[in-house]
Amino acid sequence: MNSLITVDVICQHSADGTVIPLRLRMKDEDGQYQTYTIKKYRDLSHRGTCSLPDHVYVTNNTFVFECKITAFGKQQTIRLYYRPEDSLWRMTC
């Protein structure tokens, strides 16, 4: 089971309510911040209450994004979760 990591996210909030994640930042093992640009994303939000393949339980109010980033020279897929109720972005990879 993947654990959720709290991360910083820079995103665009459009006038129509659309949220687009642009960049994320998190601490590495040494406590240093690392920044990653989101190359591609797919919005998986608002599909109802369910448990996703990475065992994260979401509701219809949770924003869910499957994103591609480049880390350590390799393209990786991550999932970002944002719940407006607690204003925190979380990530699984």
N, C-alpha and C positions, 0 to 999 in steps of 0.2 A: 504494500500500500504506500502511495506517495504521501509525503507530508506537505502541508501548506506553509509557504514561506511568505512573510510580509515583505512587500517591495514598494519602492517609490515608482510612480508611473506619471509620465507627462502624456496628456491626451488632449484631443480636440473635442470640444462640445459644440455641436452644430445647432443652429436655430430650430431644426426639426426634432431635436432630442437625441440625435445620433451621437454616440461616443466612439471615437477612433483612437486607439492606443498608438502612440508614436515612439516612445522610448521608455526603458525601465532601468532602474538603478537598484543594486543590492550590494550587501557586504560580502566579501569573499572570506575564505578561511582565516586570513590574516587580519580581518577587520577593516580592510580597505574597500572603499566603494568602487564598484565596477559598473559601467554604463553600457547598455546594449540598445542599438537601434532596431526597431521592429521592421523587418523587411517586407513581410506579408502578414495579413491576418484574416481570420474568418470569424464572423460574428455568430456565436451559437446561443445567443441570449433569447429569453422569452419563449422557451419551448415547454414551459410548465415545470412542475415539481418532479425532480427525478434524481437518480444517482448516476453520475457520469462514469465512463470507463476507468478514470483514475480514482474512483471511489469517493468523489466529492459530491455531497448532497447539495443540490441547488433548488431554489424556488423560482417562480416566474419573475421575481424582483431582482434576481441576480444577473449582472452582466457577465457573460462568459465569452472569452476570445481565445481562439487557437492561433498562436503566433509563431512565426519563423524568425529566429535571431541567429547571428553568427557569434559563437563563443569558442574560444580556444582553437580558432581556425576551421571550425566545423559548423555547418548549419544544423541548428537544433529546433525542435518543436517544443513549445511550452504552452501552458494554458494559464490565462489570467482571469481572475475572478474579482468582481467588484460588487459590493453590497452597499447601496446608498445609505442604509440605516446606520452603519458603523463607519462609513467613509474610509474603509481600508481596502487596499489592493492586495491580493494574495496570488501566489503562483505555485504551480506544480510543473515538473519537467520529467 
